């Protein structure tokens, strides 16, 4: 097994397309000609890479990004930015960038 880094999502997607056994982690908007992987467990339950499954941690092939806040006082610019990140406007930016945001979504019972 090899681990390679690529300079862009386009280069990563092209490498995954060129190698049938390759896996890559991309944002949802950068899939290109690649296909997301659905997973099946021993009981036959299928977990598809849908936004609701990623938000509920039902889809395990994700690479979450965490932002930890220091316990010390920050400059006001940094504090304002971190406060903005927790708001709905920032979640919209995250979503538009092709990532899974932290906003709540309704999950139907029949999924």
Biopython code that builds the backbone (N, CA, C, O; Angstrom):
import numpy as np
from Bio.PDB.StructureBuilder import StructureBuilder

atoms = [
    (1, "UNK", "N", (0.850, -1.171, 0.000)),
    (1, "UNK", "CA", (0.000, 0.000, 0.000)),
    (1, "UNK", "C", (0.895, 1.232, 0.000)),
    (1, "UNK", "O", (1.843, 1.332, 0.778)),
    (2, "UNK", "N", (0.573, 2.163, -0.886)),
    (2, "UNK", "CA", (1.319, 3.411, -0.972)),
    (2, "UNK", "C", (0.432, 4.572, -0.575)),
    (2, "UNK", "O", (-0.789, 4.523, -0.720)),
    (3, "UNK", "N", (1.048, 5.586, -0.087)),
    (3, "UNK", "CA", (0.346, 6.818, 0.275)),
    (3, "UNK", "C", (0.970, 7.941, -0.535)),
    (3, "UNK", "O", (2.162, 8.217, -0.399)),
    (4, "UNK", "N", (0.185, 8.585, -1.367)),
    (4, "UNK", "CA", (0.675, 9.678, -2.204)),
    (4, "UNK", "C", (-0.124, 10.944, -1.941)),
    (4, "UNK", "O", (-1.332, 10.896, -1.707)),
    (5, "UNK", "N", (0.564, 12.069, -1.981)),
    (5, "UNK", "CA", (-0.101, 13.370, -1.904)),
    (5, "UNK", "C", (-0.131, 13.976, -3.300)),
    (5, "UNK", "O", (0.782, 13.773, -4.100)),
    (6, "UNK", "N", (-1.187, 14.717, -3.575)),
    (6, "UNK", "CA", (-1.336, 15.373, -4.868)),
    (6, "UNK", "C", (-1.505, 16.873, -4.650)),
    (6, "UNK", "O", (-1.971, 17.315, -3.600)),
    (7, "UNK", "N", (-1.120, 17.636, -5.652)),
    (7, "UNK", "CA", (-1.165, 19.092, -5.539)),
    (7, "UNK", "C", (-2.575, 19.675, -5.624)),
    (7, "UNK", "O", (-2.806, 20.806, -5.195)),
    (8, "UNK", "N", (-3.506, 18.918, -6.168)),
    (8, "UNK", "CA", (-4.864, 19.440, -6.338)),
    (8, "UNK", "C", (-5.867, 18.290, -6.302)),
    (8, "UNK", "O", (-5.508, 17.122, -6.453)),
    (9, "UNK", "N", (-7.135, 18.654, -6.098)),
    (9, "UNK", "CA", (-8.193, 17.644, -6.161)),
    (9, "UNK", "C", (-8.268, 17.024, -7.548)),
    (9, "UNK", "O", (-8.525, 15.829, -7.692)),
    (10, "UNK", "N", (-8.039, 17.853, -8.579)),
    (10, "UNK", "CA", (-8.096, 17.336, -9.954)),
    (10, "UNK", "C", (-7.018, 16.278, -10.179)),
    (10, "UNK", "O", (-7.281, 15.257, -10.814)),
    (11, "UNK", "N", (-5.815, 16.506, -9.669)),
    (11, "UNK", "CA", (-4.727, 15.532, -9.820)),
    (11, "UNK", "C", (-5.036, 14.257, -9.046)),
    (11, "UNK", "O", (-4.764, 13.159, -9.530)),
    (12, "UNK", "N", (-5.598, 14.391, -7.854)),
    (12, "UNK", "CA", (-5.973, 13.218, -7.062)),
    (12, "UNK", "C", (-7.074, 12.426, -7.764)),
    (12, "UNK", "O", (-6.991, 11.201, -7.862)),
    (13, "UNK", "N", (-8.095, 13.113, -8.249)),
    (13, "UNK", "CA", (-9.189, 12.429, -8.952)),
    (13, "UNK", "C", (-8.662, 11.710, -10.186)),
    (13, "UNK", "O", (-9.080, 10.585, -10.461)),
    (14, "UNK", "N", (-7.759, 12.329, -10.934)),
    (14, "UNK", "CA", (-7.183, 11.691, -12.127)),
    (14, "UNK", "C", (-6.385, 10.453, -11.749)),
    (14, "UNK", "O", (-6.439, 9.447, -12.455)),
    (15, "UNK", "N", (-5.644, 10.509, -10.647)),
    (15, "UNK", "CA", (-4.863, 9.353, -10.200)),
    (15, "UNK", "C", (-5.769, 8.207, -9.770)),
    (15, "UNK", "O", (-5.463, 7.044, -10.035)),
    (16, "UNK", "N", (-6.874, 8.520, -9.114)),
    (16, "UNK", "CA", (-7.817, 7.484, -8.682)),
    (16, "UNK", "C", (-8.496, 6.850, -9.900)),
    (16, "UNK", "O", (-8.684, 5.634, -9.942)),
    (17, "UNK", "N", (-8.858, 7.662, -10.878)),
    (17, "UNK", "CA", (-9.484, 7.141, -12.095)),
    (17, "UNK", "C", (-8.511, 6.223, -12.842)),
    (17, "UNK", "O", (-8.926, 5.207, -13.400)),
    (18, "UNK", "N", (-7.223, 6.573, -12.855)),
    (18, "UNK", "CA", (-6.224, 5.806, -13.605)),
    (18, "UNK", "C", (-5.870, 4.479, -12.949)),
    (18, "UNK", "O", (-5.385, 3.572, -13.627)),
    (19, "UNK", "N", (-6.101, 4.343, -11.643)),
    (19, "UNK", "CA", (-5.736, 3.121, -10.916)),
    (19, "UNK", "C", (-6.995, 2.501, -10.310)),
    (19, "UNK", "O", (-7.537, 3.048, -9.350)),
    (20, "UNK", "N", (-7.479, 1.362, -10.850)),
    (20, "UNK", "CA", (-8.732, 0.765, -10.364)),
    (20, "UNK", "C", (-8.718, 0.397, -8.876)),
    (20, "UNK", "O", (-9.785, 0.278, -8.273)),
    (21, "UNK", "N", (-7.551, 0.216, -8.275)),
    (21, "UNK", "CA", (-7.486, -0.139, -6.857)),
    (21, "UNK", "C", (-7.214, 1.034, -5.949)),
    (21, "UNK", "O", (-7.006, 0.850, -4.750)),
    (22, "UNK", "N", (-7.210, 2.235, -6.490)),
    (22, "UNK", "CA", (-6.861, 3.417, -5.700)),
    (22, "UNK", "C", (-8.051, 3.950, -4.914)),
    (22, "UNK", "O", (-9.204, 3.805, -5.321)),
    (23, "UNK", "N", (-7.748, 4.564, -3.790)),
    (23, "UNK", "CA", (-8.729, 5.270, -2.966)),
    (23, "UNK", "C", (-8.229, 6.689, -2.764)),
    (23, "UNK", "O", (-7.022, 6.915, -2.673)),
    (24, "UNK", "N", (-9.127, 7.631, -2.695)),
    (24, "UNK", "CA", (-8.750, 9.007, -2.422)),
    (24, "UNK", "C", (-9.822, 9.686, -1.604)),
    (24, "UNK", "O", (-10.988, 9.293, -1.644)),
    (25, "UNK", "N", (-9.432, 10.702, -0.865)),
    (25, "UNK", "CA", (-10.384, 11.488, -0.084)),
    (25, "UNK", "C", (-10.508, 12.842, -0.753)),
    (25, "UNK", "O", (-9.550, 13.613, -0.812)),
    (26, "UNK", "N", (-11.700, 13.121, -1.257)),
    (26, "UNK", "CA", (-11.991, 14.355, -1.985)),
    (26, "UNK", "C", (-13.199, 15.046, -1.375)),
    (26, "UNK", "O", (-13.988, 14.432, -0.656)),
    (27, "UNK", "N", (-13.330, 16.323, -1.670)),
    (27, "UNK", "CA", (-14.576, 16.985, -1.291)),
    (27, "UNK", "C", (-15.663, 16.500, -2.252)),
    (27, "UNK", "O", (-15.362, 16.019, -3.345)),
    (28, "UNK", "N", (-16.891, 16.624, -1.851)),
    (28, "UNK", "CA", (-18.009, 16.129, -2.660)),
    (28, "UNK", "C", (-18.103, 16.833, -4.006)),
    (28, "UNK", "O", (-18.613, 16.250, -4.963)),
    (29, "UNK", "N", (-17.631, 18.058, -4.105)),
    (29, "UNK", "CA", (-17.708, 18.791, -5.365)),
    (29, "UNK", "C", (-16.533, 18.496, -6.289)),
    (29, "UNK", "O", (-16.522, 18.964, -7.427)),
    (30, "UNK", "N", (-15.547, 17.733, -5.833)),
    (30, "UNK", "CA", (-14.344, 17.469, -6.630)),
    (30, "UNK", "C", (-14.263, 16.024, -7.105)),
    (30, "UNK", "O", (-13.179, 15.562, -7.461)),
    (31, "UNK", "N", (-15.371, 15.303, -7.121)),
    (31, "UNK", "CA", (-15.335, 13.883, -7.470)),
    (31, "UNK", "C", (-14.916, 13.628, -8.904)),
    (31, "UNK", "O", (-14.282, 12.611, -9.186)),
    (32, "UNK", "N", (-15.253, 14.524, -9.814)),
    (32, "UNK", "CA", (-14.893, 14.313, -11.219)),
    (32, "UNK", "C", (-15.456, 13.001, -11.728)),
    (32, "UNK", "O", (-16.646, 12.730, -11.564)),
    (33, "UNK", "N", (-14.602, 12.173, -12.352)),
    (33, "UNK", "CA", (-15.035, 10.882, -12.904)),
    (33, "UNK", "C", (-14.927, 9.753, -11.887)),
    (33, "UNK", "O", (-15.159, 8.594, -12.230)),
    (34, "UNK", "N", (-14.581, 10.071, -10.647)),
    (34, "UNK", "CA", (-14.480, 9.043, -9.607)),
    (34, "UNK", "C", (-15.862, 8.691, -9.090)),
    (34, "UNK", "O", (-16.832, 9.397, -9.366)),
    (35, "UNK", "N", (-15.956, 7.603, -8.340)),
    (35, "UNK", "CA", (-17.229, 7.183, -7.753)),
    (35, "UNK", "C", (-17.069, 7.040, -6.247)),
    (35, "UNK", "O", (-16.111, 6.424, -5.782)),
    (36, "UNK", "N", (-17.997, 7.604, -5.481)),
    (36, "UNK", "CA", (-17.957, 7.394, -4.034)),
    (36, "UNK", "C", (-18.233, 5.927, -3.713)),
    (36, "UNK", "O", (-18.915, 5.240, -4.473)),
    (37, "UNK", "N", (-17.708, 5.455, -2.603)),
    (37, "UNK", "CA", (-17.815, 4.043, -2.221)),
    (37, "UNK", "C", (-18.920, 3.840, -1.192)),
    (37, "UNK", "O", (-18.915, 4.474, -0.137)),
    (38, "UNK", "N", (-19.864, 2.960, -1.498)),
    (38, "UNK", "CA", (-20.836, 2.507, -0.498)),
    (38, "UNK", "C", (-20.240, 1.295, 0.193)),
    (38, "UNK", "O", (-19.563, 0.482, -0.436)),
    (39, "UNK", "N", (-20.492, 1.175, 1.480)),
    (39, "UNK", "CA", (-19.928, 0.080, 2.271)),
    (39, "UNK", "C", (-21.040, -0.833, 2.758)),
    (39, "UNK", "O", (-22.132, -0.371, 3.088)),
    (40, "UNK", "N", (-20.759, -2.139, 2.803)),
    (40, "UNK", "CA", (-21.733, -3.122, 3.287)),
    (40, "UNK", "C", (-21.099, -3.864, 4.461)),
    (40, "UNK", "O", (-19.979, -4.363, 4.350)),
    (41, "UNK", "N", (-21.818, -3.936, 5.592)),
    (41, "UNK", "CA", (-21.279, -4.660, 6.746)),
    (41, "UNK", "C", (-21.681, -6.135, 6.705)),
    (41, "UNK", "O", (-22.333, -6.571, 5.756)),
    (42, "UNK", "N", (-21.303, -6.897, 7.713)),
    (42, "UNK", "CA", (-21.585, -8.341, 7.754)),
    (42, "UNK", "C", (-23.074, -8.658, 7.741)),
    (42, "UNK", "O", (-23.474, -9.719, 7.262)),
    (43, "UNK", "N", (-23.894, -7.761, 8.256)),
    (43, "UNK", "CA", (-25.348, -7.982, 8.293)),
    (43, "UNK", "C", (-26.023, -7.577, 6.994)),
    (43, "UNK", "O", (-27.228, -7.778, 6.842)),
    (44, "UNK", "N", (-25.281, -7.016, 6.060)),
    (44, "UNK", "CA", (-25.855, -6.588, 4.801)),
    (44, "UNK", "C", (-26.307, -5.136, 4.783)),
    (44, "UNK", "O", (-26.826, -4.667, 3.770)),
    (45, "UNK", "N", (-26.119, -4.411, 5.892)),
    (45, "UNK", "CA", (-26.489, -3.002, 5.955)),
    (45, "UNK", "C", (-25.537, -2.202, 5.074)),
    (45, "UNK", "O", (-24.319, -2.323, 5.200)),
    (46, "UNK", "N", (-26.091, -1.388, 4.185)),
    (46, "UNK", "CA", (-25.280, -0.584, 3.271)),
    (46, "UNK", "C", (-25.213, 0.849, 3.779)),
    (46, "UNK", "O", (-26.232, 1.461, 4.099)),
    (47, "UNK", "N", (-24.002, 1.367, 3.845)),
    (47, "UNK", "CA", (-23.786, 2.757, 4.227)),
    (47, "UNK", "C", (-23.269, 3.493, 3.002)),
    (47, "UNK", "O", (-22.166, 3.232, 2.522)),
    (48, "UNK", "N", (-24.076, 4.411, 2.506)),
    (48, "UNK", "CA", (-23.704, 5.182, 1.320)),
    (48, "UNK", "C", (-23.131, 6.530, 1.747)),
    (48, "UNK", "O", (-23.496, 7.049, 2.803)),
    (49, "UNK", "N", (-22.241, 7.103, 0.942)),
    (49, "UNK", "CA", (-21.628, 8.387, 1.300)),
    (49, "UNK", "C", (-22.564, 9.566, 1.036)),
    (49, "UNK", "O", (-22.285, 10.421, 0.195)),
    (50, "UNK", "N", (-23.673, 9.596, 1.767)),
    (50, "UNK", "CA", (-24.621, 10.704, 1.678)),
    (50, "UNK", "C", (-24.319, 11.699, 2.797)),
    (50, "UNK", "O", (-23.729, 11.343, 3.817)),
    (51, "UNK", "N", (-24.727, 12.940, 2.593)),
    (51, "UNK", "CA", (-24.476, 13.986, 3.586)),
    (51, "UNK", "C", (-25.071, 13.609, 4.939)),
    (51, "UNK", "O", (-24.414, 13.777, 5.966)),
    (52, "UNK", "N", (-26.315, 13.099, 4.955)),
    (52, "UNK", "CA", (-26.923, 12.762, 6.246)),
    (52, "UNK", "C", (-26.160, 11.632, 6.938)),
    (52, "UNK", "O", (-26.047, 11.635, 8.164)),
    (53, "UNK", "N", (-25.638, 10.676, 6.186)),
    (53, "UNK", "CA", (-24.870, 9.576, 6.786)),
    (53, "UNK", "C", (-23.535, 10.078, 7.331)),
    (53, "UNK", "O", (-23.050, 9.576, 8.345)),
    (54, "UNK", "N", (-22.948, 11.057, 6.667)),
    (54, "UNK", "CA", (-21.688, 11.613, 7.173)),
    (54, "UNK", "C", (-21.916, 12.460, 8.419)),
    (54, "UNK", "O", (-21.102, 12.445, 9.342)),
    (55, "UNK", "N", (-23.019, 13.195, 8.445)),
    (55, "UNK", "CA", (-23.313, 14.037, 9.611)),
    (55, "UNK", "C", (-23.628, 13.206, 10.850)),
    (55, "UNK", "O", (-23.336, 13.631, 11.967)),
    (56, "UNK", "N", (-24.214, 12.037, 10.667)),
    (56, "UNK", "CA", (-24.552, 11.182, 11.805)),
    (56, "UNK", "C", (-23.466, 10.153, 12.107)),
    (56, "UNK", "O", (-23.651, 9.285, 12.960)),
    (57, "UNK", "N", (-22.334, 10.249, 11.412)),
    (57, "UNK", "CA", (-21.206, 9.309, 11.561)),
    (57, "UNK", "C", (-21.586, 7.881, 11.193)),
    (57, "UNK", "O", (-20.958, 6.936, 11.672)),
    (58, "UNK", "N", (-22.601, 7.705, 10.353)),
    (58, "UNK", "CA", (-22.968, 6.372, 9.878)),
    (58, "UNK", "C", (-22.122, 5.939, 8.691)),
    (58, "UNK", "O", (-22.115, 4.760, 8.336)),
    (59, "UNK", "N", (-21.414, 6.866, 8.077)),
    (59, "UNK", "CA", (-20.505, 6.543, 6.980)),
    (59, "UNK", "C", (-19.085, 6.745, 7.498)),
    (59, "UNK", "O", (-18.691, 7.874, 7.788)),
    (60, "UNK", "N", (-18.300, 5.651, 7.619)),
    (60, "UNK", "CA", (-17.011, 5.736, 8.312)),
    (60, "UNK", "C", (-15.834, 6.269, 7.493)),
    (60, "UNK", "O", (-14.818, 6.639, 8.081)),
    (61, "UNK", "N", (-15.925, 6.323, 6.171)),
    (61, "UNK", "CA", (-14.778, 6.770, 5.378)),
    (61, "UNK", "C", (-14.798, 8.285, 5.189)),
    (61, "UNK", "O", (-15.025, 8.784, 4.087)),
    (62, "UNK", "N", (-14.563, 8.990, 6.260)),
    (62, "UNK", "CA", (-14.512, 10.444, 6.213)),
    (62, "UNK", "C", (-13.212, 10.907, 6.857)),
    (62, "UNK", "O", (-12.550, 10.149, 7.565)),
    (63, "UNK", "N", (-12.868, 12.131, 6.605)),
    (63, "UNK", "CA", (-11.688, 12.742, 7.226)),
    (63, "UNK", "C", (-12.132, 14.046, 7.878)),
    (63, "UNK", "O", (-11.981, 15.119, 7.294)),
    (64, "UNK", "N", (-12.678, 13.955, 9.083)),
    (64, "UNK", "CA", (-13.191, 15.171, 9.716)),
    (64, "UNK", "C", (-12.064, 16.147, 10.058)),
    (64, "UNK", "O", (-10.943, 15.748, 10.373)),
    (65, "UNK", "N", (-12.390, 17.414, 9.986)),
    (65, "UNK", "CA", (-11.470, 18.472, 10.380)),
    (65, "UNK", "C", (-12.014, 19.096, 11.653)),
    (65, "UNK", "O", (-13.181, 19.482, 11.711)),
    (66, "UNK", "N", (-11.179, 19.195, 12.662)),
    (66, "UNK", "CA", (-11.587, 19.769, 13.939)),
    (66, "UNK", "C", (-10.817, 21.057, 14.193)),
    (66, "UNK", "O", (-9.653, 21.180, 13.812)),
    (67, "UNK", "N", (-11.452, 21.984, 14.819)),
    (67, "UNK", "CA", (-10.827, 23.233, 15.210)),
    (67, "UNK", "C", (-10.919, 23.319, 16.720)),
    (67, "UNK", "O", (-12.011, 23.396, 17.282)),
    (68, "UNK", "N", (-9.777, 23.305, 17.370)),
    (68, "UNK", "CA", (-9.737, 23.383, 18.826)),
    (68, "UNK", "C", (-9.442, 24.812, 19.254)),
    (68, "UNK", "O", (-8.535, 25.456, 18.727)),
    (69, "UNK", "N", (-10.202, 25.289, 20.197)),
    (69, "UNK", "CA", (-10.025, 26.645, 20.686)),
    (69, "UNK", "C", (-9.108, 26.639, 21.902)),
    (69, "UNK", "O", (-9.286, 25.818, 22.802)),
    (70, "UNK", "N", (-8.143, 27.530, 21.942)),
    (70, "UNK", "CA", (-7.249, 27.584, 23.108)),
    (70, "UNK", "C", (-7.995, 28.149, 24.316)),
    (70, "UNK", "O", (-8.967, 28.890, 24.171)),
    (71, "UNK", "N", (-7.525, 27.790, 25.495)),
    (71, "UNK", "CA", (-8.178, 28.281, 26.709)),
    (71, "UNK", "C", (-7.704, 29.689, 27.061)),
    (71, "UNK", "O", (-8.260, 30.320, 27.960)),
    (72, "UNK", "N", (-6.691, 30.183, 26.370)),
    (72, "UNK", "CA", (-6.195, 31.529, 26.653)),
    (72, "UNK", "C", (-6.927, 32.563, 25.805)),
    (72, "UNK", "O", (-7.614, 32.232, 24.839)),
    (73, "UNK", "N", (-6.764, 33.787, 26.184)),
    (73, "UNK", "CA", (-7.402, 34.901, 25.461)),
    (73, "UNK", "C", (-6.710, 35.100, 24.114)),
    (73, "UNK", "O", (-5.483, 35.050, 24.017)),
    (74, "UNK", "N", (-7.510, 35.325, 23.088)),
    (74, "UNK", "CA", (-6.996, 35.526, 21.735)),
    (74, "UNK", "C", (-7.115, 36.989, 21.330)),
    (74, "UNK", "O", (-7.909, 37.728, 21.912)),
    (75, "UNK", "N", (-6.329, 37.418, 20.330)),
    (75, "UNK", "CA", (-6.553, 38.762, 19.783)),
    (75, "UNK", "C", (-7.980, 38.867, 19.262)),
    (75, "UNK", "O", (-8.563, 37.867, 18.844)),
    (76, "UNK", "N", (-8.541, 40.058, 19.284)),
    (76, "UNK", "CA", (-9.958, 40.217, 18.919)),
    (76, "UNK", "C", (-10.243, 39.746, 17.493)),
    (76, "UNK", "O", (-11.315, 39.195, 17.242)),
    (77, "UNK", "N", (-9.326, 39.945, 16.561)),
    (77, "UNK", "CA", (-9.544, 39.490, 15.195)),
    (77, "UNK", "C", (-9.693, 37.972, 15.144)),
    (77, "UNK", "O", (-10.580, 37.455, 14.465)),
    (78, "UNK", "N", (-8.818, 37.252, 15.867)),
    (78, "UNK", "CA", (-8.896, 35.785, 15.897)),
    (78, "UNK", "C", (-10.172, 35.334, 16.593)),
    (78, "UNK", "O", (-10.840, 34.411, 16.129)),
    (79, "UNK", "N", (-10.513, 35.979, 17.700)),
    (79, "UNK", "CA", (-11.739, 35.631, 18.422)),
    (79, "UNK", "C", (-12.978, 35.864, 17.579)),
    (79, "UNK", "O", (-13.897, 35.045, 17.582)),
    (80, "UNK", "N", (-13.009, 36.981, 16.854)),
    (80, "UNK", "CA", (-14.150, 37.268, 15.972)),
    (80, "UNK", "C", (-14.261, 36.226, 14.862)),
    (80, "UNK", "O", (-15.360, 35.782, 14.530)),
    (81, "UNK", "N", (-13.126, 35.837, 14.290)),
    (81, "UNK", "CA", (-13.137, 34.832, 13.231)),
    (81, "UNK", "C", (-13.646, 33.495, 13.758)),
    (81, "UNK", "O", (-14.472, 32.847, 13.115)),
    (82, "UNK", "N", (-13.160, 33.082, 14.923)),
    (82, "UNK", "CA", (-13.605, 31.814, 15.501)),
    (82, "UNK", "C", (-15.084, 31.850, 15.866)),
    (82, "UNK", "O", (-15.780, 30.843, 15.731)),
    (83, "UNK", "N", (-15.562, 32.981, 16.320)),
    (83, "UNK", "CA", (-16.995, 33.114, 16.618)),
    (83, "UNK", "C", (-17.797, 33.017, 15.324)),
    (83, "UNK", "O", (-18.851, 32.381, 15.302)),
    (84, "UNK", "N", (-17.318, 33.636, 14.248)),
    (84, "UNK", "CA", (-17.998, 33.558, 12.957)),
    (84, "UNK", "C", (-18.046, 32.119, 12.453)),
    (84, "UNK", "O", (-19.052, 31.693, 11.886)),
    (85, "UNK", "N", (-16.966, 31.369, 12.655)),
    (85, "UNK", "CA", (-16.920, 29.980, 12.195)),
    (85, "UNK", "C", (-18.022, 29.119, 12.795)),
    (85, "UNK", "O", (-18.449, 28.142, 12.179)),
    (86, "UNK", "N", (-18.481, 29.466, 13.976)),
    (86, "UNK", "CA", (-19.534, 28.680, 14.628)),
    (86, "UNK", "C", (-20.932, 29.060, 14.162)),
    (86, "UNK", "O", (-21.904, 28.413, 14.551)),
    (87, "UNK", "N", (-21.050, 30.073, 13.353)),
    (87, "UNK", "CA", (-22.359, 30.560, 12.928)),
    (87, "UNK", "C", (-22.846, 29.947, 11.627)),
    (87, "UNK", "O", (-22.094, 29.260, 10.936)),
    (88, "UNK", "N", (-24.103, 30.196, 11.297)),
    (88, "UNK", "CA", (-24.705, 29.620, 10.091)),
    (88, "UNK", "C", (-24.079, 30.130, 8.793)),
    (88, "UNK", "O", (-24.055, 29.408, 7.796)),
    (89, "UNK", "N", (-23.569, 31.371, 8.792)),
    (89, "UNK", "CA", (-22.942, 31.891, 7.572)),
    (89, "UNK", "C", (-21.707, 31.070, 7.211)),
    (89, "UNK", "O", (-21.485, 30.764, 6.040)),
    (90, "UNK", "N", (-20.911, 30.717, 8.204)),
    (90, "UNK", "CA", (-19.706, 29.913, 7.954)),
    (90, "UNK", "C", (-20.084, 28.511, 7.498)),
    (90, "UNK", "O", (-19.401, 27.933, 6.652)),
    (91, "UNK", "N", (-21.146, 27.964, 8.038)),
    (91, "UNK", "CA", (-21.572, 26.626, 7.630)),
    (91, "UNK", "C", (-21.979, 26.621, 6.162)),
    (91, "UNK", "O", (-21.748, 25.641, 5.453)),
    (92, "UNK", "N", (-22.584, 27.711, 5.709)),
    (92, "UNK", "CA", (-22.940, 27.834, 4.296)),
    (92, "UNK", "C", (-21.678, 27.861, 3.429)),
    (92, "UNK", "O", (-21.648, 27.241, 2.366)),
    (93, "UNK", "N", (-20.649, 28.565, 3.867)),
    (93, "UNK", "CA", (-19.378, 28.613, 3.131)),
    (93, "UNK", "C", (-18.749, 27.225, 3.067)),
    (93, "UNK", "O", (-18.249, 26.819, 2.018)),
    (94, "UNK", "N", (-18.771, 26.503, 4.169)),
    (94, "UNK", "CA", (-18.227, 25.142, 4.210)),
    (94, "UNK", "C", (-18.982, 24.254, 3.224)),
    (94, "UNK", "O", (-18.369, 23.512, 2.456)),
    (95, "UNK", "N", (-20.291, 24.330, 3.247)),
    (95, "UNK", "CA", (-21.129, 23.525, 2.353)),
    (95, "UNK", "C", (-20.859, 23.866, 0.883)),
    (95, "UNK", "O", (-20.734, 22.970, 0.049)),
    (96, "UNK", "N", (-20.770, 25.151, 0.572)),
    (96, "UNK", "CA", (-20.505, 25.565, -0.813)),
    (96, "UNK", "C", (-19.108, 25.161, -1.284)),
    (96, "UNK", "O", (-18.879, 25.023, -2.486)),
    (97, "UNK", "N", (-18.187, 24.972, -0.362)),
    (97, "UNK", "CA", (-16.833, 24.528, -0.717)),
    (97, "UNK", "C", (-16.786, 23.029, -0.960)),
    (97, "UNK", "O", (-15.736, 22.499, -1.324)),
    (98, "UNK", "N", (-17.910, 22.329, -0.766)),
    (98, "UNK", "CA", (-17.970, 20.903, -1.051)),
    (98, "UNK", "C", (-17.717, 20.012, 0.140)),
    (98, "UNK", "O", (-17.513, 18.809, -0.018)),
    (99, "UNK", "N", (-17.728, 20.580, 1.330)),
    (99, "UNK", "CA", (-17.516, 19.797, 2.537)),
    (99, "UNK", "C", (-18.832, 19.635, 3.292)),
    (99, "UNK", "O", (-19.809, 20.326, 3.004)),
    (100, "UNK", "N", (-18.852, 18.737, 4.240)),
    (100, "UNK", "CA", (-20.038, 18.510, 5.058)),
    (100, "UNK", "C", (-19.986, 19.465, 6.239)),
    (100, "UNK", "O", (-19.055, 19.420, 7.043)),
    (101, "UNK", "N", (-20.974, 20.317, 6.338)),
    (101, "UNK", "CA", (-21.023, 21.304, 7.411)),
    (101, "UNK", "C", (-21.609, 20.694, 8.681)),
    (101, "UNK", "O", (-21.975, 19.519, 8.709)),
    (102, "UNK", "N", (-21.690, 21.503, 9.721)),
    (102, "UNK", "CA", (-22.215, 21.038, 11.005)),
    (102, "UNK", "C", (-23.673, 21.420, 11.218)),
    (102, "UNK", "O", (-24.210, 21.216, 12.306)),
    (103, "UNK", "N", (-24.318, 21.968, 10.204)),
    (103, "UNK", "CA", (-25.724, 22.342, 10.327)),
    (103, "UNK", "C", (-26.623, 21.114, 10.423)),
    (103, "UNK", "O", (-26.331, 20.064, 9.850)),
    (104, "UNK", "N", (-27.714, 21.265, 11.153)),
    (104, "UNK", "CA", (-28.677, 20.159, 11.313)),
    (104, "UNK", "C", (-29.475, 19.967, 10.042)),
    (104, "UNK", "O", (-29.838, 20.928, 9.364)),
    (105, "UNK", "N", (-29.743, 18.709, 9.730)),
    (105, "UNK", "CA", (-30.602, 18.374, 8.575)),
    (105, "UNK", "C", (-31.620, 17.338, 9.023)),
    (105, "UNK", "O", (-31.308, 16.500, 9.869)),
    (106, "UNK", "N", (-32.839, 17.374, 8.471)),
    (106, "UNK", "CA", (-33.803, 16.336, 8.812)),
    (106, "UNK", "C", (-33.380, 15.013, 8.201)),
    (106, "UNK", "O", (-32.936, 14.962, 7.054)),
    (107, "UNK", "N", (-33.520, 13.948, 8.969)),
    (107, "UNK", "CA", (-33.167, 12.601, 8.495)),
    (107, "UNK", "C", (-34.437, 11.764, 8.521)),
    (107, "UNK", "O", (-34.966, 11.477, 9.595)),
    (108, "UNK", "N", (-34.931, 11.370, 7.357)),
    (108, "UNK", "CA", (-36.159, 10.559, 7.335)),
    (108, "UNK", "C", (-35.928, 9.186, 7.967)),
    (108, "UNK", "O", (-34.817, 8.658, 7.942)),
    (109, "UNK", "N", (-36.978, 8.625, 8.524)),
    (109, "UNK", "CA", (-36.857, 7.316, 9.184)),
    (109, "UNK", "C", (-36.688, 6.173, 8.217)),
    (109, "UNK", "O", (-36.268, 5.095, 8.637)),
    (110, "UNK", "N", (-36.992, 6.346, 6.942)),
    (110, "UNK", "CA", (-36.945, 5.241, 5.991)),
    (110, "UNK", "C", (-35.618, 5.143, 5.248)),
    (110, "UNK", "O", (-35.559, 4.452, 4.231)),
    (111, "UNK", "N", (-34.538, 5.804, 5.708)),
    (111, "UNK", "CA", (-33.249, 5.720, 5.006)),
    (111, "UNK", "C", (-32.390, 4.616, 5.572)),
    (111, "UNK", "O", (-31.272, 4.402, 5.103)),
]
sb = StructureBuilder()
sb.init_structure("model")
sb.init_model(0)
sb.init_chain("A")
sb.init_seg("    ")
for serial, (resi, resn, name, xyz) in enumerate(atoms, 1):
    if name == "N":
        sb.init_residue(resn, " ", resi, " ")
    sb.init_atom(name, np.array(xyz, "f"), 0.0, 1.0, " ", f" {name:<3s}", serial, name[0])
structure = sb.get_structure()
